[in-house]
Amino acid sequence: MKNRLKAAMKSSISEILETMFFVSLEFDESGNFDDFIQSANGNLSASRLRFGGDLSGSFFFYAPESVLLTITENFLAQDRYSITKNHVEGTLKEITNMIAGSTLSSFDKQALFNLNIPEVIDTNRKFESFDEAGNEQIFFMINSLEGRLAAKLTFSI
C-alpha cells in the first residue's frame, strides 16, 4: 500500500507542478528532510492540509520563499512587484491542495476522503512538531530550475 501511495504522490507532484505551475523538476531520491531544511537557510515557507477517511493524515509542501515567489509569478502571470504576501500564501496552499487531492484520488478512486482547508504553518517551530506520532511518512525532495522544494505525507490507516 505504501508503494502505491508513494507512486500516486510522485505522479501528482510532477503533474501538478509541471502543468499548473510551470516548474520543471527532478526528484532527488537521495535527499532527506534534514538536508532540505538545512539547504533552505531559514527562508522556508510551508503549508499543511489535513485529511481523514479511509486513510488519515497530513500533506505538507515546503518551498524557500524566493522559489515560491517565482512559482507565484508563473502561476498568476504577474511580475513579482505586483505580487502580495496573500498571493504567495495562496499559491502555496493551492499547490498543497492540488497535490493532496490528486494523490488521494489516484491512490483509491473509490475511497472517500475529507480534505481540510490548507493552512500556512509557522516554519519557526521545530519541524518534528508537525509529525503525528506513530504515522507512516513519505518524503520527496524536488529539484527544480528555481530551487529545491519538498513534499511530505504523514498517514495512518
Steps between C-alpha positions, in 0.01 A plus 500: 500500500774749589667444161171568317449816704857611433457445124172695501662786692805515272283503189273768647791724601648477153171556319384792718829688522587462132153559355344758732806682633748461210770347721742259330611252761701194590455291811806467722471143626802544727366810674363500851297748701788624719715572192214693347441712812872584522519595132214750543708715739198591713315659208227239476126516442280200571139391493304207635175338397347251740268228371290216633305205369618150411848647544576795727797728536658818367660624181780753529660712230820697560668766287765766559336843485694609190398184312139539608499859373618382155239223495231757594616725215464211256164389636342846505682631190596816689832663571640467849445866585123466478487180708393525863562274798140377462571397138807302609319329789205426274730335246664293772163380630371432148803282419441301818128465429551386139773248586302356793177466302673349199702256710205371699269466199774321302579272792142378547227616264227335713602632842348807659731757653424816693753770416544791737591846375878537448675717756831681501710366786754685710843386386661647811363205699690174513400295198468183705198657671304472175535122484229296661654233723483149362409600147667372186682757287579554135745777412612641166774752444446673166764683298375764260662774295364743758645312798422215738151413614368223722177312559415269786205282584438361847220246529338219694240245403 
